[in-house]
């Protein structure tokens, strides 16, 4: 009798251990696998196995909270159903061959903190509601072919610590509202088609450690306040059309 009880207990524990991910979230993962040629990934998923065993997927209380498929040979477009992963905190698809646009539905993931789709082949403009994702802390989109203007209300992303969008085709001016991002530590917009004057009030970014704006079409006078940004460790401004100078103490690799 004791042996039978122990066996039943073991079966029960094994059953409980299987991740009970919602049908909607599981389907979003299956769509991602199919849309990005999952069978050709460097490390693929056994779709018959428990989701908890799938490479790069992190679960918490049967909710998908992180996807990390770095340098894994994903190719194709991101599916619209990605936005159904509403519990996601981190999406890291760095260094793959993903093309097409960032799906607008991604803005449904209001709790997302980390968005890294850099070093891919993404095109088009940023999702129009990106600035409604108020929990974003890290946006890494560098080395893609993204275009269009940066959202004027980017200042809504009050928790943003890094905006790294260099080596794209973004155009227009650097939005004035960016000067309200008090937690911003890293701003990299180099090698785009940005133009116009830098917004006044950049010195208000007292947490900023890196400001990289080289290889754009910025013009006008360099704001004097940049010289007083005591936390700034790296400032790169070359290959623009500025008038005036900035203190050498604030500049690293500005030649």
C-alpha positions in Angstrom: 0.0 0.0 0.0 2.9 2.4 0.9 4.5 1.7 -2.5 1.3 2.4 -4.3 0.8 5.7 -2.4 4.4 6.7 -3.2 3.9 5.9 -6.9 0.7 7.9 -7.0 2.5 10.8 -5.3 5.4 10.7 -7.8 2.9 10.7 -10.7 1.1 13.7 -9.2 4.3 15.6 -8.7 5.4 15.0 -12.2 2.1 16.2 -13.5 2.2 19.4 -11.5 5.7 20.0 -12.8 4.5 20.3 -16.4 4.1 23.9 -17.3 0.5 24.9 -17.8 1.1 27.8 -20.1 -2.1 29.3 -21.6 -3.2 28.2 -25.0 -2.8 31.8 -26.2 0.8 32.1 -25.0 1.8 28.7 -26.3 0.4 29.5 -29.7 2.4 32.8 -29.8 5.6 30.8 -29.2 4.6 28.3 -31.9 4.0 31.1 -34.3 7.4 32.6 -33.5 9.0 29.2 -34.2 7.2 28.8 -37.5 7.6 32.4 -38.7 11.3 32.5 -38.0 12.1 29.1 -39.6 12.5 27.3 -36.3 13.6 24.0 -37.7 16.8 25.8 -38.9 17.6 27.5 -35.6 21.0 26.7 -34.2 19.2 25.4 -31.1 15.6 24.5 -31.9 12.6 23.4 -29.7 11.2 20.0 -29.3 7.5 21.0 -29.9 6.3 17.8 -28.3 8.2 18.5 -25.0 7.1 20.6 -22.1 7.5 24.4 -22.8 9.7 24.7 -19.7 12.4 22.7 -21.6 12.4 25.0 -24.7 15.7 26.8 -25.1 15.6 30.5 -24.3 12.1 30.5 -22.7 11.8 31.5 -19.0 8.5 30.8 -17.2 7.3 32.1 -13.9 4.0 30.6 -12.5 3.2 29.2 -15.9 3.6 32.6 -17.6 6.2 33.3 -20.3 8.3 36.2 -18.9 11.4 36.1 -21.0 12.6 35.0 -24.5 16.3 35.0 -25.1 17.3 33.6 -28.5 20.5 35.4 -29.1 22.6 34.5 -32.3 20.3 31.5 -33.0 19.7 31.9 -36.8 16.2 33.1 -36.6 15.1 34.3 -40.1 11.8 35.7 -41.3 9.3 38.1 -39.8 8.1 38.4 -36.3 4.5 37.3 -35.9 1.6 39.6 -34.9 0.7 37.1 -32.1 3.9 38.0 -30.3 1.8 40.7 -28.6 -0.2 37.9 -26.9 2.8 37.3 -24.6 1.4 39.9 -22.3 3.5 38.7 -19.3 6.8 39.1 -21.0 9.5 41.2 -19.2 12.4 40.6 -21.6 12.6 40.0 -25.3 16.1 39.5 -26.6 16.6 38.4 -30.2 20.0 40.0 -30.7 22.1 39.0 -33.7 19.7 37.0 -36.0 18.4 37.5 -39.5 14.9 38.8 -38.6 13.4 41.0 -41.3 10.2 43.0 -41.8 8.7 45.4 -39.3 8.4 45.3 -35.6 4.8 44.2 -35.1 2.5 46.9 -33.8 1.0 44.3 -31.4 4.2 44.3 -29.4 2.9 47.4 -27.7 0.3 45.3 -26.0 3.1 44.0 -23.7 2.8 46.8 -21.2 5.2 45.1 -18.6 8.1 44.7 -21.1 11.4 46.0 -19.6 14.0 44.8 -22.1 13.5 45.0 -25.9 16.6 43.9 -27.8 16.2 43.2 -31.5 19.5 44.7 -32.5 21.8 43.3 -35.2 18.9 42.1 -37.5 17.4 43.3 -40.8 14.3 45.0 -39.5 12.8 47.7 -41.7 10.0 50.3 -41.5 9.1 52.7 -38.7 8.8 52.1 -35.0 5.3 51.0 -33.8 3.2 54.1 -33.2 2.3 53.1 -29.6 5.8 52.3 -28.5 5.8 55.1 -26.0 2.8 53.6 -24.2 5.1 50.9 -22.9 5.9 52.8 -19.8 8.0 50.0 -18.1 10.6 49.9 -20.9 14.1 50.3 -19.4 16.3 49.1 -22.3 15.6 49.6 -26.0 18.3 48.2 -28.3 17.6 48.4 -32.0 21.0 49.1 -33.4 22.3 47.7 -36.7 19.0 47.4 -38.5 17.4 49.4 -41.3 14.7 51.1 -39.3 13.5 54.5 -40.5 11.2 57.4 -39.8 11.2 60.0 -37.0 11.6 59.2 -33.4 8.4 59.7 -31.4 8.0 63.2 -30.1 6.5 61.8 -26.8 9.5 59.5 -26.1 9.6 61.4 -22.8 6.7 59.2 -21.7 9.2 56.3 -21.1 10.1 57.6 -17.7 12.0 54.4 -16.7 14.2 54.3 -19.8 17.8 53.8 -19.0 19.2 53.0 -22.4 18.2 54.0 -25.9 20.6 52.4 -28.4 19.4 52.9 -32.0 22.7 53.6 -33.9 23.3 52.4 -37.5 19.8 52.7 -38.8 18.0 55.2 -41.1 16.1 57.3 -38.5 15.5 60.9 -39.6 14.1 64.1 -38.2 15.1 65.8 -35.0 16.0 64.4 -31.6 12.7 65.0 -29.7 12.8 67.7 -27.0 10.9 65.4 -24.6 14.0 63.2 -24.4 15.5 65.7 -21.9 12.9 64.7 -19.3 14.2 61.1 -19.0 15.9 61.4 -15.7 17.0 57.8 -15.5 18.6 57.7 -19.0 22.2 56.6 -18.7 23.0 55.6 -22.3 21.9 57.5 -25.4 23.3 56.2 -28.7 21.8 57.5 -31.9 24.9 57.6 -34.1 25.0 56.8 -37.8 21.5 57.8 -38.7 20.0 60.7 -40.7 19.0 62.8 -37.7 19.2 66.6 -38.2 18.5 70.0 -36.7 19.7 71.4 -33.4 20.1 69.3 -30.3 17.3 70.0 -27.8 18.0 72.5 -25.1 18.1 71.0 -21.7 20.3 68.0 -22.3 22.2 69.0 -19.2 19.0 67.9 -17.3 20.0 64.3 -18.0 22.1 64.1 -14.9 22.4 60.3 -15.0 23.7 60.2 -18.5 27.1 58.4 -18.9 27.2 58.0 -22.7 26.0 60.4 -25.4 26.9 59.2 -28.9 25.5 61.2 -31.7 28.3 61.1 -34.3 27.7 60.6 -38.1 24.3 62.5 -38.4 23.3 65.9 -39.8 22.9 67.7 -36.5 23.6 71.5 -36.8 23.5 74.7 -34.7 25.4 75.5 -31.5 26.4 72.8 -29.1 24.4 73.4 -25.9 26.8 74.8 -23.3 25.3 72.7 -20.5 26.9 69.6 -22.0 30.2 70.8 -20.4 28.5 70.6 -17.0 27.3 67.0 -17.2 29.4 65.5 -14.4 28.4 61.9 -14.9 29.2 61.9 -18.6 32.0 59.5 -19.4 31.8 59.3 -23.2 30.7 61.9 -25.7 31.1 61.4 -29.4 29.8 64.2 -31.7 32.1 64.0 -34.8 30.8 64.1 -38.4 28.0 66.6 -37.9 27.5 70.3 -38.7 27.9 71.9 -35.3 29.2 75.4 -34.5 31.2 75.9 -31.4 33.2 73.6 -29.2 32.8 71.3 -26.2 35.2 70.9 -23.3 37.8 68.2 -23.8 37.2 66.9 -20.3 33.7 65.8 -21.4 34.8 64.2 -24.6 36.0 60.7 -25.3 36.9 59.7 -28.9 35.4 62.8 -30.4 37.9 63.0 -33.2 
